[in-house]
Amino acid sequence: MIDENFIRSLGLMVVAAALFAVGARWVRLPGIVAYLLAGLMLGPATGVVSVTESLQFISETGIVLLLFLVGLELSFAKVKGVGHAVLFAGLLQVALTFAGAFGLAAWLGLRGMEAALFAAALTLSSTVVVVKLLDERKEFSSLHGRIAVGILLVQDMAVIVLLTLLAGLPHDGSPMEMGAIALGCLRAFGGMAILLIAVLAALRWVLPPVFGWVARSPETLFIWSLAWCFLVLAGAHALHLSHETGAFMAGVALAQLPYSHDLRRRVHPLMNFFVAVFFVTLGINMKPGTGGLGGLGIVAICLFVLLGKPLIVALVTRLLRFPARASFASGVALGQVSEFSFLLLAVGASSALVSPGILSAIGLAGLITIALSSCAISSWERLFLFWRRIWRRDDEGRIEQAAVELRNHVIVIGMNTLGRELVRRLSENGEHTLAIDTDPAKLRHLPGETLVGSVEYLAVLEEAGLAQARLLVSALHIEDANDLLAFRCREAKVPCAIMGVDLSVVDNLLEMDVAYLMIPKVDGIKRQQETLEAMGLLPVSRP
């Protein structure tokens, strides 16, 4: 029998979400803000809708699908692409931001696990908001976009660890004893290890042939991907893990398959509906007021998220020698409360670890920070120029302005031994050089300009001023990257010298009009012959 109250409530939630989403689009706010406002209107403001068990089930399904989709974005190749420096920056940002947020929690009078969950909630930034806005601005592959995405990946992994930790804590409100906590956490992380091993084994021996067979039918592929997701969910439930952990692992496994792009495209609309219901439900459950923190507490939270967290990100990335412009932009991008912050506190509230008032306070801060952060991301260039004028740090930022200021320079890519030596000798000969590498440590103490980034992204070459360069030299030993560089140089009509890994790549590179091929074996034989001729051990060859 159809529950008419459920249908009515769900219908009102969808209609309100749609109307508020249209309004949010007019004022250029993300959908999450619209959904929370719709929930506040239906719940605390009017009392038209109350959350039933059925609606709660649908909203939790949305989070499961959201974690599944986030997992689908986490291919091993993408993690490798962001670079070790970005991943280290993510770890450092999480640690420093958590410490700062924990100090804020103590100042607000929070203690123990409630303070820890509060700090964890403020540490996280919104993957949905940042990825959406970067994609809209065509900055996803820019240096600051890749820094922001890399840090978000670290934060997503931290969420999974926290959810696993929460799964090991008492959920009945009983006093927490250290022995029971240790045993529960050991059981939870042991279960996570078992599930991870099972998922990796399936990825190695089961998923490729099975999905290779079903991929012939896109509809079947979609259904099988959901079946895999809920199969892993069942395993997580059997091991007493959170459903979110299982969904994330299921998505990560499928992200390694060649069909992950099509799967993301098909899962996304379904996820959008359920996530909308989740945030509307969250808005309905919010209680008016500031959760006992007072107006000053809400202001302090917003200032920490909007100013403190971006400052930490910018300082960490500058410490790792990323350009000031990219550090500033990535910091601005991460200045909001995450949708996972609400999830963590909701799980904590259901386990009596967090008071409902704290959830409401973070929800209000989330509304404010997501709205203001979205505006800041859309105008970060003007904010950067304003910041530079205030501090008058004109001696910095040479790197990020390279595309405008550099003319007739030599771009050297790959700071291995050969690359670093080339940069030094070219600089000694009076050439204006720009060294590029994905590892900031390899760029230290080099003469000339330096730029952190992967040359596989066109945005990095544009930032390096490829069109205005007089020569590009690649010391990379990566065949695919060298082929791409040769193609980019031919398109930009810039001569290039490319490292030939072996003789098998010569023909392909010559077809790309490479001006000079650096082939170690051939060059070594030539140098050896010249040395032997100079010693009189070989007859001098004719020119």
TILUMKOL-732261 format. One line per 10 residues: for each residue x, y, z of C-alpha. Coordinates in Angstrom, 3 decimals. Example, Ala and Ser with C-alpha at 12.3 -4.5 7.8 and 13.67 -1.06 7.14 Angstrom:
12.300/-4.500/7.800  13.670/-1.060/7.140
END
This chain:
0.000/0.000/0.000  1.335/3.444/-0.941  2.137/5.742/1.943  0.418/8.959/0.848  2.210/11.029/3.497  5.574/9.796/2.199  4.675/10.623/-1.423  3.397/14.065/-0.393  6.491/14.867/1.662  8.882/13.642/-1.028
6.998/15.609/-3.668  7.156/18.808/-1.637  10.872/18.308/-1.062  11.583/17.811/-4.766  9.440/20.803/-5.791  11.040/23.050/-3.167  14.524/21.863/-4.159  13.775/22.599/-7.830  12.420/26.106/-7.108  15.269/27.052/-4.800
17.799/25.633/-7.291  16.437/27.961/-9.975  16.759/30.924/-7.610  20.275/29.898/-6.629  21.260/29.700/-10.274  20.122/33.305/-10.807  22.413/34.529/-8.036  25.179/32.048/-9.004  25.114/29.949/-5.824  25.767/26.179/-5.777
22.872/23.738/-5.567  23.840/22.582/-2.074  22.959/26.005/-0.666  19.606/25.895/-2.466  18.765/22.462/-1.066  19.648/23.457/2.501  17.515/26.585/2.202  14.641/24.518/0.815  14.899/22.220/3.837  14.954/25.152/6.238
11.839/26.509/4.600  9.970/23.179/4.742  11.089/22.307/8.262  12.042/24.923/10.848  10.365/27.847/9.034  6.942/26.338/8.231  6.832/22.818/9.671  5.182/21.536/6.478  7.405/18.434/6.250  8.799/16.212/8.965
11.435/13.601/8.230  10.130/10.036/8.367  12.120/6.829/8.350  11.468/6.374/4.628  12.740/9.854/3.781  15.788/9.287/5.961  16.506/6.071/4.047  16.379/7.900/0.702  18.663/10.677/1.949  21.211/8.127/3.202
21.075/6.423/-0.192  22.126/9.756/-1.701  25.262/9.852/0.438  26.063/6.265/-0.510  25.843/7.186/-4.197  27.850/10.352/-3.606  30.687/8.355/-2.033  30.426/5.846/-4.877  30.796/8.670/-7.399  33.725/10.202/-5.483
35.379/6.774/-5.570  34.810/6.605/-9.336  36.880/9.802/-9.646  39.830/8.303/-7.747  41.760/6.385/-10.382  45.330/5.454/-9.501  46.516/7.318/-12.610  44.860/10.517/-11.356  46.540/10.218/-7.956  49.866/9.717/-9.715
49.148/12.706/-11.930  48.743/15.203/-9.104  52.260/14.503/-7.885  53.773/13.517/-4.564  54.192/17.163/-3.568  50.450/17.819/-3.848  49.603/14.707/-1.841  52.095/15.754/0.832  50.525/19.225/0.828  47.146/17.563/1.421
48.428/15.599/4.410  50.074/18.685/5.888  46.948/20.779/5.321  44.725/18.216/7.036  47.033/18.023/10.061  47.482/21.786/10.492  43.844/22.652/9.850  42.663/19.982/12.298  45.007/21.371/14.957  43.746/24.917/14.400
40.090/23.827/14.385  40.611/21.801/17.561  41.966/24.909/19.250  38.868/26.798/18.084  36.674/24.012/19.498  38.409/24.320/22.868  37.867/28.106/22.814  34.164/27.503/22.128  33.961/25.173/25.143  33.820/21.813/23.332
35.626/18.828/24.765  36.636/15.273/23.927  35.161/13.458/20.952  32.728/16.286/20.234  35.656/18.699/19.815  37.512/16.195/17.613  34.527/15.687/15.295  33.927/19.444/15.220  37.568/19.985/14.183  37.376/17.232/11.559
34.240/18.821/10.099  35.986/22.191/9.694  39.064/20.542/8.170  37.140/19.205/5.170  36.285/21.199/2.046  33.479/20.553/-0.406  34.464/18.229/-3.242  31.122/18.836/-4.954  31.367/22.650/-4.852  35.052/22.912/-5.792
34.961/20.405/-8.661  31.770/21.930/-10.056  33.082/25.510/-10.004  36.519/24.572/-11.371  34.847/22.702/-14.204  32.559/25.654/-14.971  35.560/28.032/-15.112  37.614/25.607/-17.259  40.314/25.577/-14.563  40.173/21.888/-13.687
43.532/21.162/-15.372  45.229/24.377/-14.223  47.971/24.204/-11.610  45.795/25.582/-8.801  42.948/23.309/-9.913  45.154/20.238/-9.678  46.485/21.356/-6.282  42.938/21.779/-4.974  41.792/18.423/-6.378  44.856/16.660/-4.946
44.179/18.071/-1.466  40.510/17.103/-1.790  41.555/13.530/-2.595  43.551/13.417/0.643  40.560/14.820/2.531  38.260/12.199/0.981  40.594/9.463/2.167  40.605/11.053/5.630  36.787/10.930/5.633  36.873/7.188/5.027
39.326/6.700/7.901  37.125/8.799/10.209  33.989/6.906/9.223  35.793/3.646/9.928  36.888/5.011/13.298  33.304/6.034/14.124  32.151/2.544/13.218  34.389/1.219/15.997  32.985/3.521/18.704  29.948/2.767/20.898
26.681/3.777/19.220  24.322/3.379/22.165  25.470/6.354/24.200  27.187/4.121/26.764  30.339/5.424/28.477  33.454/5.033/26.366  36.183/3.008/28.015  39.649/2.953/26.479  39.728/-0.825/26.254  36.367/-0.990/24.514
37.325/1.844/22.168  40.631/0.171/21.249  38.901/-3.160/20.647  36.174/-1.530/18.559  38.659/0.422/16.445  40.811/-2.657/15.967  37.751/-4.572/14.820  36.698/-1.755/12.472  40.108/-1.282/10.865  40.572/-5.040/10.671
37.267/-5.260/8.847  38.362/-2.446/6.562  41.573/-4.322/5.751  39.599/-7.488/4.945  37.193/-5.570/2.711  40.058/-3.762/0.987  41.865/-7.050/0.258  38.663/-8.559/-1.121  38.009/-5.522/-3.346  41.594/-5.498/-4.652
41.403/-9.229/-5.372  38.161/-8.699/-7.296  39.786/-5.827/-9.192  42.682/-8.080/-10.144  40.859/-11.246/-11.190  37.096/-10.703/-11.387  36.032/-7.199/-12.432  38.034/-6.794/-15.701  36.666/-9.889/-17.486  33.136/-9.509/-16.107
32.794/-5.815/-16.936  34.585/-6.328/-20.228  31.774/-8.708/-21.165  28.846/-6.568/-19.924  30.303/-3.330/-21.351  28.825/-4.236/-24.733  25.506/-2.948/-23.404  25.664/0.501/-21.670  22.420/-0.167/-19.751  23.724/-3.499/-18.500
27.014/-1.874/-17.514  25.146/0.696/-15.403  23.058/-1.948/-13.615  26.087/-4.147/-12.991  28.029/-1.211/-11.547  25.202/-0.559/-9.063  25.065/-4.291/-8.311  28.792/-4.237/-7.540  28.313/-1.165/-5.330  25.579/-2.792/-3.251
27.512/-6.082/-3.099  30.428/-4.250/-1.480  27.928/-2.443/0.766  26.694/-5.821/1.960  30.277/-6.825/2.718  30.842/-3.604/4.648  27.668/-4.201/6.645  28.740/-7.760/7.468  32.083/-6.419/8.725  30.329/-3.702/10.790
31.703/-0.903/8.635  29.841/2.183/7.463  27.962/2.009/4.197  29.868/5.082/3.041  33.174/3.195/3.362  31.838/0.325/1.265  30.459/2.659/-1.413  33.760/4.528/-1.657  35.779/1.314/-2.039  33.362/0.028/-4.675
33.777/3.247/-6.650  37.583/3.219/-6.386  37.667/-0.335/-7.768  35.549/0.564/-10.797  37.582/3.761/-11.339  40.519/1.590/-12.451  38.500/0.099/-15.332  38.448/1.723/-18.793  34.673/2.232/-18.518  34.788/4.523/-15.466
34.125/7.704/-17.461  30.899/6.307/-18.898  29.880/5.035/-15.466  30.382/8.467/-13.884  28.222/10.020/-16.567  25.410/7.527/-15.963  25.524/7.508/-12.150  25.678/11.295/-11.832  21.983/12.099/-12.574  20.797/9.402/-10.163
23.176/10.660/-7.508  21.988/14.257/-8.021  18.424/13.330/-7.096  19.310/11.414/-3.940  21.863/14.024/-2.822  19.241/16.753/-3.255  16.922/14.796/-0.967  19.766/14.372/1.554  20.507/18.085/1.832  16.839/19.039/1.935
16.412/16.474/4.726  19.417/17.947/6.502  17.855/21.407/6.282  14.560/20.081/7.673  16.388/18.520/10.633  18.264/21.707/11.473  17.175/23.465/14.626  16.928/27.270/14.670  19.656/29.104/16.508  23.360/28.699/16.845
23.568/25.431/18.736  24.550/27.030/22.022  27.667/28.545/20.448  26.175/32.012/20.168  26.476/34.475/17.323  30.134/35.077/18.142  30.805/31.351/17.825  29.212/31.207/14.363  31.249/34.244/13.282  34.438/32.578/14.585
33.661/29.370/12.668  32.989/31.275/9.436  36.175/33.339/9.791  38.244/30.224/10.409  36.797/28.462/7.351  36.820/31.473/5.006  40.174/32.964/6.071  42.076/30.548/8.302  41.755/27.439/6.164  42.687/29.159/2.862
45.660/30.767/4.628  46.857/27.348/5.825  46.511/25.898/2.302  48.367/28.858/0.774  51.199/28.692/3.325  51.603/24.925/2.948  51.754/25.075/-0.835  54.151/28.057/-0.770  56.334/26.120/1.675  56.522/23.402/-0.984
57.573/26.086/-3.513  54.395/26.239/-5.555  53.816/29.630/-7.257  52.156/32.324/-5.142  49.320/32.744/-7.640  48.480/29.027/-7.649  48.815/28.821/-3.854  46.429/31.735/-3.368  43.866/30.342/-5.841  43.930/26.828/-4.362
43.498/28.275/-0.870  40.478/30.321/-1.960  38.994/27.235/-3.629  39.054/25.239/-0.366  37.483/27.867/1.903  34.123/26.269/2.729  32.481/23.604/4.887  32.143/20.242/3.156  29.069/18.152/2.518  31.044/15.412/4.287
31.252/17.688/7.339  27.481/17.383/7.667  27.742/13.638/7.153  30.388/13.196/9.862  28.459/15.253/12.389  25.193/13.512/11.477  26.846/10.140/12.155  28.272/11.543/15.386  24.870/12.899/16.442  23.219/9.520/15.784
25.849/7.940/18.068  25.326/10.572/20.798  28.892/11.823/20.288  27.818/15.247/19.028  24.932/17.373/20.235  22.256/18.229/17.632  22.946/21.902/18.286  26.508/21.572/16.978  25.144/19.983/13.784  22.780/22.941/13.365
25.581/25.443/13.997  27.850/23.803/11.407  24.890/23.671/9.017  24.392/27.431/9.374  28.131/28.037/8.962  28.064/25.750/5.930  25.359/27.838/4.299  27.366/31.021/4.827  30.788/29.677/3.837  29.633/27.770/0.754
27.807/30.850/-0.543  30.704/33.272/0.121  33.350/30.787/-1.048  31.523/30.281/-4.339  31.649/34.027/-4.941  35.339/34.131/-3.985  36.230/31.282/-6.373  34.464/33.101/-9.200  36.564/36.235/-8.642  39.819/34.897/-7.239
41.954/36.780/-9.800  40.685/40.158/-8.551  41.173/39.037/-4.944  44.752/38.031/-5.732  45.547/41.401/-7.296  43.978/43.143/-4.294  46.078/41.035/-1.920  49.226/41.803/-3.872  48.556/45.546/-3.778  48.046/45.441/-0.008
51.230/43.532/0.738  53.237/44.980/-2.170  55.066/41.700/-2.654  56.099/42.462/-6.222  59.299/40.505/-5.784  57.266/37.287/-5.662  55.005/35.851/-8.274  57.562/35.871/-11.076  56.706/32.301/-11.855  52.976/32.678/-12.180
53.399/35.680/-14.520  55.847/33.803/-16.730  53.365/33.420/-19.558  53.048/37.220/-19.798  56.604/38.402/-19.066  58.786/35.739/-20.698  59.901/36.286/-24.275  62.515/34.407/-26.312  63.221/32.117/-23.368  64.271/28.472/-23.301
61.912/26.007/-21.600  63.642/22.981/-20.074  61.391/20.143/-18.918  62.394/17.360/-16.536  64.859/18.200/-13.781  66.864/15.001/-13.806  70.673/15.275/-13.938  70.629/16.223/-17.617  67.849/18.768/-17.212  69.487/20.547/-14.290
72.833/20.676/-16.098  71.171/22.086/-19.213  69.519/24.835/-17.165  72.815/25.803/-15.525  74.817/25.878/-18.765  72.161/27.750/-20.709  71.967/30.340/-17.933  75.763/30.686/-17.906  75.581/31.409/-21.632  73.125/34.237/-20.986
69.919/32.450/-21.953  66.678/33.218/-20.108  65.495/29.790/-18.878  62.316/28.370/-17.417  62.669/24.989/-15.692  59.562/22.808/-15.284  59.086/19.716/-13.121  56.325/18.120/-11.065  58.569/17.967/-7.980  59.220/21.369/-6.358
62.315/19.993/-4.592  64.063/19.441/-7.941  63.579/23.112/-8.863  65.405/24.497/-5.853  68.630/26.476/-6.316  68.287/26.597/-10.097  69.026/29.815/-11.987  66.263/31.473/-13.980  62.542/30.916/-13.640  60.915/27.749/-12.324
57.418/26.329/-12.649  55.792/23.382/-10.881  53.442/21.366/-13.076  52.884/18.442/-15.411  53.457/19.291/-19.079  50.762/16.811/-20.027  48.331/19.653/-19.256  48.072/22.369/-21.907  47.414/24.952/-19.174  50.948/24.411/-17.794
52.546/25.033/-21.191  50.410/28.135/-21.650  51.552/29.346/-18.224  55.134/28.697/-19.301  54.684/30.946/-22.350  55.302/28.241/-24.930  54.083/30.429/-27.803  56.708/33.083/-26.942  59.604/30.655/-26.306  62.606/30.394/-28.650
63.252/26.732/-27.787  61.817/23.857/-25.742  64.106/21.128/-24.425  62.728/17.928/-22.897  65.017/15.790/-20.765  62.122/13.480/-19.888  62.449/9.736/-20.364  58.691/9.372/-20.842  57.864/8.497/-24.440  54.189/9.560/-24.386
54.974/12.909/-22.771  57.718/13.600/-25.316  55.389/12.779/-28.209  52.827/15.216/-26.796  55.461/17.920/-26.312  56.671/17.524/-29.881  53.091/17.899/-31.093  52.491/20.989/-28.932  55.702/22.595/-30.194  54.795/21.938/-33.806
51.381/23.521/-33.226  53.003/26.559/-31.559  55.751/26.714/-34.252  58.473/26.536/-31.586  61.608/24.436/-32.233  62.228/21.649/-29.743  64.961/19.281/-28.666  63.565/16.018/-27.367  65.156/13.150/-25.491  64.888/9.963/-27.547
64.585/7.082/-25.119  65.785/4.634/-27.785  66.029/4.346/-31.556  62.473/2.993/-31.848  60.987/6.465/-31.234  63.154/8.345/-33.748  60.810/8.087/-36.734  57.775/9.187/-34.742  59.571/12.238/-33.323  61.024/13.229/-36.689
57.507/13.210/-38.123  56.689/15.836/-35.476  59.431/18.110/-36.920  61.680/17.837/-33.858  64.697/20.110/-34.414  67.178/17.963/-32.473  67.019/14.473/-31.015  69.035/13.733/-27.894  69.746/9.994/-28.048  72.133/8.994/-25.246
73.438/5.857/-26.957  74.171/7.581/-30.256  75.578/10.721/-28.628  77.756/8.566/-26.381  79.185/6.628/-29.316  79.846/9.877/-31.185  81.623/11.412/-28.186  83.652/8.247/-27.705  84.715/8.307/-31.357  85.775/11.961/-31.119
87.860/11.198/-28.000  89.594/8.231/-29.624  90.315/10.319/-32.733  91.820/13.071/-30.575  94.053/10.468/-28.878  95.230/9.194/-32.270  93.784/5.758/-31.709  91.342/6.105/-34.617  91.766/7.816/-37.968  90.034/11.165/-38.190
86.714/10.720/-39.959  85.794/12.973/-42.845  83.303/15.751/-42.057
END
